[in-house]
Amino acid sequence: MADMNQQDIAEYLAEAHVAHMVTIRPNGRPQVAPVWFLEDDGKAFVMADANAMKVRNIRRNPAVTLSIATDQRPLKYAVLNGNAKLFEGDIAPMLERILVHYDGPGRGAERAKELLAEDRMVLIEVQLTRLIGWKDGD
């Protein structure tokens, strides 16, 4: 495995991969949840149900890690560390961007409208403090 440079990491994160988000439970144990995310200008945005365990954990402890790995060759892996908070403001534009990124323009926009109408979604904003990545060597 070889280290990825920042451009490699940015290109990898621009692809639609499921991340595993690690938050800390009240008892200090890690809690892991698969999430859809979007990296944008030094931040990662994660959509979540307002009642999700990860949201409750972040309210107590903002330290989070996102782990993104391929399961087929060529293998790639990125780890994003940061501090999370609930996004304040209109979540609709970013929520739609995330859904379009994973589901495409038609289905993504439709699903965004459905979720926004349910009024149960929040957006987690992670200020990234460290990004590292590895890939199969050449």
Secondary structure, DSSP 8 states (H G I E B T S, - for coil): -EE--HHHHHHHHTS---EEEEEE-TTS-EEEEEE-EEEETTEEEEEEETT-HHHHHHHH--EEEEEEE-SSSS-EEEEEEEEEEE--S--HHHHHHHHHHHH-HHHHHHHHHHHHHHT-EEEEEEEEEEEEEEE---
